[in-house]
């Protein structure tokens, strides 16, 4: 698929996808003769992981670290270091989600308070 297809499938902008390519998080699988980025379904799956990490506040470095662990486990499901890294990210993502949930509850309460004024 071309970058426009990735934009449509992920809801991210061309600029964001190009940025992830430039920083090495999601290099295009290949390029056409004209130099256009060409992505595979596996690239789309990686982009969806990246997109999910973004609102949780993970840095680009952390995103790369998690993707490396996922890749390592795909190649060797017995990789204990990669499994430990993945488990760490599960815990961290859960904690970040909890903070977001609390903030949403507070926002809902604030909105309800405003409506009573």
C-alpha positions as a printed NumPy array, in Angstrom:
array([[  0.   ,   0.   ,   0.   ],
       [  1.083,   3.575,  -0.544],
       [  1.296,   6.264,   2.106],
       [ -2.211,   7.515,   1.254],
       [ -3.564,   4.064,   2.08 ],
       [ -1.715,   4.169,   5.414],
       [ -3.212,   7.592,   6.124],
       [ -6.699,   6.246,   5.425],
       [ -6.173,   3.074,   7.475],
       [ -4.652,   4.785,  10.516],
       [ -6.167,   8.254,  10.575],
       [ -2.668,   9.722,  10.86 ],
       [ -1.363,  12.433,   8.572],
       [  1.091,  12.009,   5.703],
       [  3.505,  14.168,   7.683],
       [  3.284,  11.962,  10.785],
       [  3.864,   8.772,   8.816],
       [  6.814,  10.324,   6.981],
       [  8.232,  11.456,  10.336],
       [  8.021,   7.918,  11.733],
       [  9.804,   6.735,   8.591],
       [ 12.549,   9.359,   8.962],
       [ 13.212,   8.525,  12.633],
       [ 13.328,   4.803,  11.852],
       [ 10.171,   3.687,  13.652],
       [  8.38 ,   2.689,  10.492],
       [ 10.592,   2.658,   7.439],
       [  8.705,   1.779,   4.287],
       [  9.162,  -1.875,   3.389],
       [ 10.26 ,  -0.841,  -0.067],
       [ 10.054,   2.001,  -2.539],
       [  8.654,   2.08 ,  -6.025],
       [ 10.851,   2.93 ,  -9.004],
       [  9.542,   6.478,  -8.652],
       [ 10.678,   6.616,  -5.013],
       [  7.231,   6.32 ,  -3.455],
       [  6.989,   4.538,  -0.107],
       [  5.317,   1.131,  -0.254],
       [  4.035,  -0.477,   2.942],
       [  2.924,  -4.018,   3.764],
       [  0.199,  -5.193,   6.115],
       [  2.898,  -5.826,   8.73 ],
       [  3.863,  -2.147,   8.462],
       [  0.242,  -1.188,   9.063],
       [  0.191,  -3.331,  12.194],
       [  3.355,  -1.589,  13.457],
       [  1.804,   1.797,  12.734],
       [ -1.284,   0.854,  14.725],
       [  0.935,  -0.018,  17.696],
       [  2.688,   3.341,  17.362],
       [ -0.645,   5.14 ,  17.075],
       [ -1.861,   3.426,  20.239],
       [  1.242,   4.434,  22.19 ],
       [  1.099,   8.092,  21.191],
       [ -1.875,   9.202,  23.357],
       [ -0.38 ,   7.353,  26.312],
       [  2.625,   9.658,  26.193],
       [  5.307,   7.17 ,  25.192],
       [  8.386,   8.734,  23.604],
       [  9.697,   7.823,  20.157],
       [ 12.544,   5.961,  21.851],
       [ 10.099,   3.963,  23.956],
       [  8.016,   3.187,  20.887],
       [ 11.099,   1.845,  19.142],
       [ 12.053,  -0.196,  22.192],
       [  8.634,  -1.821,  22.352],
       [  8.609,  -2.538,  18.614],
       [ 12.041,  -4.156,  18.957],
       [ 10.704,  -6.403,  21.727],
       [  7.654,  -7.352,  19.64 ],
       [  9.914,  -8.131,  16.66 ],
       [ 12.21 , -10.222,  18.859],
       [  9.271, -12.233,  20.18 ],
       [  7.952, -12.781,  16.652],
       [ 11.328, -14.271,  15.736],
       [ 11.784, -16.162,  18.996],
       [  8.762, -16.555,  21.292],
       [ 11.104, -17.901,  23.993],
       [ 13.145, -14.664,  24.197],
       [ 12.881, -13.967,  27.94 ],
       [ 14.417, -10.488,  27.751],
       [ 11.923,  -9.424,  25.079],
       [  9.06 , -10.982,  27.07 ],
       [ 10.148,  -9.067,  30.182],
       [ 10.309,  -5.848,  28.152],
       [  6.814,  -6.473,  26.771],
       [  5.469,  -7.181,  30.254],
       [  7.026,  -3.926,  31.482],
       [  5.263,  -2.007,  28.708],
       [  1.966,  -3.697,  29.537],
       [  2.285,  -2.5  ,  33.139],
       [  3.323,   1.005,  32.115],
       [  0.522,   1.305,  29.546],
       [ -1.997,   0.122,  32.144],
       [ -0.794,   2.748,  34.618],
       [ -0.962,   5.489,  31.982],
       [ -4.44 ,   4.358,  31.01 ],
       [ -5.519,   4.582,  34.638],
       [ -4.319,   8.186,  34.804],
       [ -6.196,   9.012,  31.608],
       [ -9.342,   7.407,  32.997],
       [ -9.075,   9.487,  36.164],
       [ -8.647,  12.65 ,  34.093],
       [-11.717,  11.741,  32.029],
       [-13.758,  11.223,  35.182],
       [-12.642,  14.61 ,  36.443],
       [-13.523,  16.205,  33.098],
       [-16.974,  14.601,  33.179],
       [-17.508,  15.903,  36.705],
       [-16.371,  19.385,  35.675],
       [-18.743,  19.419,  32.702],
       [-21.621,  18.218,  34.897],
       [-20.846,  20.981,  37.405],
       [-20.856,  23.598,  34.659],
       [-24.223,  22.4  ,  33.391],
       [-25.769,  22.961,  36.815],
       [-24.702,  26.622,  36.904]])
